[in-house]
Amino acid sequence: MNRPNYIFDKTLIFRQIPFFSGLNFFERRLVFDTLEIAEYRQGETIYSQGDPPDAFYFIITGRVQIFTPGDQKEEILEIIHRGKYFGFISLLTEESHSVSARAINDTVVAKIPRENFNTILKSIPRLAIDLSQMLSRRLKRKDSHSKTIFESTIIGVYGDERLGISVATYAVNLALGLKRETGKKAVLVDILRRDVSSAQVLDISDTNSFIERQVFVHAEEVSQKITHHSSGIDVLSVRTKSIDVALVPFLISLLTMLVNDYHYCFLPLLSDLGQEAYKLLAQTDLVHWLVSPNSTLLNEMTQGMLESGLWVDDSVKKKVKLIVLEEGVVHGKGPRLSRSEEASIFHQPIFATLPSLDKSNYLIDENYADPYSKTIRRITRQIGEALVGLALGSGAAMGLAHIGVLKVLEKENIPIDLVCGSSIGAFIGALWCSGYSAKEVEEIVLSNKDKPYLFGLDDLAFPLHGLIRGKHIRSFLNRYLKDKTFHNVKKAFKVVACDCMAMRQVVFDSGKLSDAVMASISIPGVFQPYKIANNYYIDGGILDPLPTDVLVESGAKKIISVNVLPSSEEIERTRELINKGLVFGTGQNAPFDKIFKYFRLKKKEFLKPNIFDVIVSSLQSMEYALAQLNSLSQSDVALHPDMTAIYWASFDHAPDLIKRGEEEALLHLSAIKELVTRFD
């Protein structure tokens, strides 16, 4: 164990680890003062089975393998990654570690030593309550027989009985998607119904393989009744003659057994179970509630939600995710609701909208080609904590290299679930996420590279707030993004900007894309601050030039970052080449080209360095250090295209910059593929 060989900002931990998200300032301060940061090399043991409890561990970067040693062979129980915590069960029970933990690759962890951990629990009771609840559930699930896995999740899938086949189909595909995306074991507990069961969706012909409801359930009988489907997921069919209060404890006893052997246990439920369904949902870890956009069914579903009692308990409400079925997958008539209407009725965000499914095939496409399959993939990657995030950093013209990276990712079918951009990264990211292919983004940029869409004599302003009004770039964005909003994007997208009055980071994920991009690219001193409502915003790169932190907060577990800011070494190499006369025309006069032409002036040395150079180059030098910190501490694959002999305003060098981005992505392609395909 070592201290990290780079500076790590402990304040980032509170943004990365959901466990701390509800703490107030004073509670965070208490935790902050006790945190220790340590680095474990690849293969290094963190603690061994039988060791006394020593600390509460949180993974900041890297991965940790939880296993039990054996004489012949180790048994791998789980691989955990960024944001996960471990070691707390031994602390709470005051027993020796029942498993071992070691770093799979170089891993940085934060840890709270045992003596400090006990002090924190006394000072922050709700943390003690949360941990005690988790401990109780884990110990309870070990009662029937020993666990073969480290952690499991029970997922309830619920809907109106008229949505029966849609609920069953969704549950099956969710289980199938999780199996594919995580490699973990999944089982469906299927309450047999005619034409709406999971068995029917999977085309399981052995209808005699089911378990009857009974008072006592034996683990051996449960194991014998499980059907192993060719897709890799298992089904346990349940037959019951009546729906009454005895059904709930029976199903809970089944789930208590299954969580010892499966990572994900699915329980599809329909409204015909009445209040028993709500009692079962309260026992799950996660609830996906399928609702209809049809006004006739919607009113009934909403009333059912209110009567269920689930909406009264905040802890239960937090685990409910609303899945809205698109028109065509539900029965009944009535107008479809807008997103704002849906949100106003449900009083919480819509988690996902599920497209229509081709009824000729109930199972998702293995290649995720159709809209339904793509949506399932995104949802399962989020549940399975396998979301891939892409951070596109700031860098003015250098950011055109992002396009080359995107071209490679598209060509190689690298799945990207979430994109966050800062400054030029927001500009390129908005075009790509709004629906343009990487090739189309390239064509847009190349067709405009010689046009004064960034600078123009008629866009200069009296420099009270900035030298340039920004109307040219605004016109450019309106032409290609039109009135698109964050709800219209094809990929989840976020934009980072800086509130110039409060000097705080602002993350845009709603509203018009063009407004967010304008806010993020407004370089202070160059562009006038961009006003949205009553706030003024400047370049996102000022505080967050490579927004990997936003991806972490948003749930991304696998992060690819693209830092296009020039390093000090690249700047020095560029200066040497210029002094030797080997490089010229790096775009240094681009901001003043129209002024030179207008006044018939020759491009002389009296404007070198010009005011744009002084402002932008100074900012980029500071931003590079911040970007490197984010890249080192929060990226799994960090890309940095070579920026030697490139100037911040070299938009006329677009083809070369795009090529540099492609070369860098290809150089790291094997690492990218390994990242997105590995099972954590």
Disulfide bonds with the S-S distance in Angstrom:
none
